[in-house]
Amino acid sequence: MTLIASVAIDNSTAGFDKLYDYIIPQSLTSNARRGRYAYVPFGRSNKLRGAFIINVRQDTCDTQGLKEISSIEDSFDGVDEELLKIAEWMKTRYVCTYSDAIRVMLPSGTGIPGKTDVSEKKIKVAYLSADPCYVVEDIESGRFKRIQHIRVLQMLIENEYIAVHDLMKFAGVSKSVLDTLKKNGYIDYKQIEVIRDPLAHKNIEPVAAPELNDEQKYVVDKLERYIDSNIFSEHLLHGVTSSGKTEVYMQLITKVIQQGRHAIMLVPEIALTPQTVERFQSRFGKEVAVFHSRLSTGERYDQWRLARDGQIKVMIGARSAVFAPFKDLGIIIVDEEHETSYKSEITPKYHAIEVARQRCLNSGALLLLGSATPSVETYFRAVNNAIGFFKLKYRANNSKMPFVELVDMRKELENGNKSIFSIKLQEEIKHNIQKNRQTILFLNRRGYASFVLCRSCGYVIKCRECNITMTYHLYDDRLVCHYCGYTIKPPKNCPACASTYIRHFGAGTQKVEDEVRKIFPHASVIRMDLDTTSAKNSHEEILKRFKEENINILVGTQMIAKGHDFPNVTLVGVLAADSLLNIEDFRASERTFQLITQVAGRAGRGSEEGKVIIQTYNTEDFSILAACSQDYEMYYNKEIIIRKELKFPPFCNISIIVVSGEDDKQCFLAAKTLLSKTYEFLQCGKTVADSAQEEYLILGPARCPLSKIRNKFRWRIVIKHANLDNLIRVSARLNEFSSKELFEKQKLDVSIDINPYSML
């Protein structure tokens, strides 16, 4: 009987991404198991290739012609069984390779080839090697003649060990003093591992759980029963801003920990992580770890290891934290479940909520989705009883919802006000400053000016590598492309007609900050956007300063719009509320409603009543009007009719196939080839699609709304179909064909995204 391993070749294209059988030689049988990394001879040349072992079986059949595994990577412990199941599911669901799915789960440092090696951090420590009683006797007998020796020994008597560097520093001694004590048998050295803890600098006092209000208690009681059942269930918690959703989360996690199980808490923005972590640390102490992209490589690896080794109970983080290697999951909570950042824009194009659902399904765990503004798809499932549904209708501290006022900027212009700020907003900001209260100004556009235009000929400066207008940044005095990073100095003359009438138009957060300083010169102002949060811990530092220094005005993009709790913020100004409505995306009105509602919810969370001023040139749009009244049902009831009429999610599934390359014509022809292949695959009958071809809606090929990015032209095909499995099968066939015929032969990039969050 022969032991056979079925392996998936690492870093292969879709055309070669299948399982290949290899004999496991006797010398490797103890190490060959599912999830390990092997080296195998591949192809006619028998070149050694890395591969993941997906299955191991005993086979009595003829194995003649099968090659043997060459070796197994010792430095990589392998992917555990639960995550390997997720990887197999992801390969099908997201039309990616085994390698894509496995590698996205693992941080650098796990020993997997191709990932950055992150050595375990070790430090040299000193410890008493002699009996402490004898050491005390020798000190009291006067044997030691130098105070340096006594200080070192006294410190080590009180501590199990001390880092050599710290011991020298705090005892005020040199290394030779320590070496003398070692030579005489009093102390010795050893290496110990140190966990790189991104939370080590925090000193957070424990806080007891508060008394729940009736709404919260009802939700917790109901959901705890689902946790007790150890059976998968999914629920939506729809609570208005400041309704106490986070406290519900913590109570449920407490229940899970009491059962000896683990919890994952997902937040959409790194900016939300510091506040969330502080609240969770105050409740759960050292049982909390944090995982997001702003940590150092070593910190990410050590946090991942804490989860793998069962040393923590709760993992908090952004999208990738959904892969925390817990052995016994009890709950996954997705806060602000509507956020687009949960969807990956790079291969594999996974959605963290879908991965969370599959993990909970495999583990018999609870999946809880929370939001004040749920996605239309999630709310549709909830009201149609596909998932559980709970509501928190009132703010937890009994504070009132903020008063919202809509300002028509067209009338401001008619009245001679050309400022970014309406007269009403200026008055309210001034009043807030006088009262020593805080204000948040929200504009979802960073930079100083959104575009630069020649007033003589109408020429707009665009990125040379992307078909996108460049944004002017005042502090750098540069034009920057926010897609590829290309930058130039702003021209003094129009490149097209040489006119000097070239001006900045539109406003970004830099300009808002600049205008605030001009109008309110004595006010303290701080800005929070992608430009000011590039450094490590910058999110946390900005939010900490705003709160602790009681800074008058915070200017920011969407990263300030949700999750933050500042009791002294009583005024929120929303600038250009209609800026998202004109993008070519069916979710434009949904995102407009969500952002306005979320940022409005930052006002009046303390004892003082809040006020929100919403400035717009479009006072008739239903999403803006619904946001003004904080009425989700009003928005949903109108939006769902439009979605049904136009056959958009949740009434269909969408697959977008994008062909990109440096030759525009070649991209177009390749897209036409894919279109003909789509019809060909659909005509293959029920082996490919279980429904008739006419049930598919196929659009294209057409230029993408963002027709050129990073010097690559982009063409797309859109396929709509009600059945997700059928759409996945067709998309997988197209992916396999394109990887062989288009990518390898014509050097074109083909990207397939099923149910994307961006249609651009």
Buried (B, 14 or more C-beta within 10 A) or exposed (E): EEBBBBBBBBBBBBBBBEBBBBBBEEEBEEBBBBBBBBBBBBEEEEEEBBBBBBBBEEEEEEBEEEBBBBBBBEEBBBBBEBBBBBBBBBBEBBBBBBBBBBBBBBBBBBBBEEBEEBEEBEBEBBBBBBEEEEBEEBBEEEEBEEEBBBBBBBBBEEBEBBBBEBBBEEBEBEEEBBEBBBEEEBBBBEEEEBBBBBBEEEEBEEEEEEEBBEBBEBBBEEBBEBBEEEEBBBBBBBBBBBBBBBBBBBBBBBBBBEEEBBBBBBBBBBBBBBBBBBBBBBBBEEBBBBBBEBBEBBBBBBBBBBBBEEEBBBBBBBBBBBBBBBBBBBBBBBBBBBBBBBBBEEBBBBBBBBBBBBBBBBBBBBBBBBBBBBBBBBBBBBBEEEBBBBBBEBBBEEBEBBEBBBBBBEEBEEEEBEBBBBEBBBEBBBBBBEEEBBBBBBBBBBBBBBBBBBEBEEBEBBBEBBBBBBBBBBEBEBBBBBBBEBBEEBBEEBEBEEBEEBEBEBBBBBBBBBBBBEBBEEBBBBBBBEBBBEEEBBBBBBBBBBBEEEBBBBBBBBBBBBBBBBBBBBBBBBBBBBBBBEBEBBBBBBBBBBBBBBBBBBBBBBEBEBBBBBBBBBBEBBBBBBBBEBBBEBBBEBBBEEBEEEEBBBBBBBBBBBBBBEBBEBBBBBBBBBBEBBEEBBEEEEEBBEEEBEBBEBEBBEBBBBBBBBBBBBBBBBBBBBBBEBBBBBBBBBBBBBBBBBBEEBEBBBBBBBBBBBBB
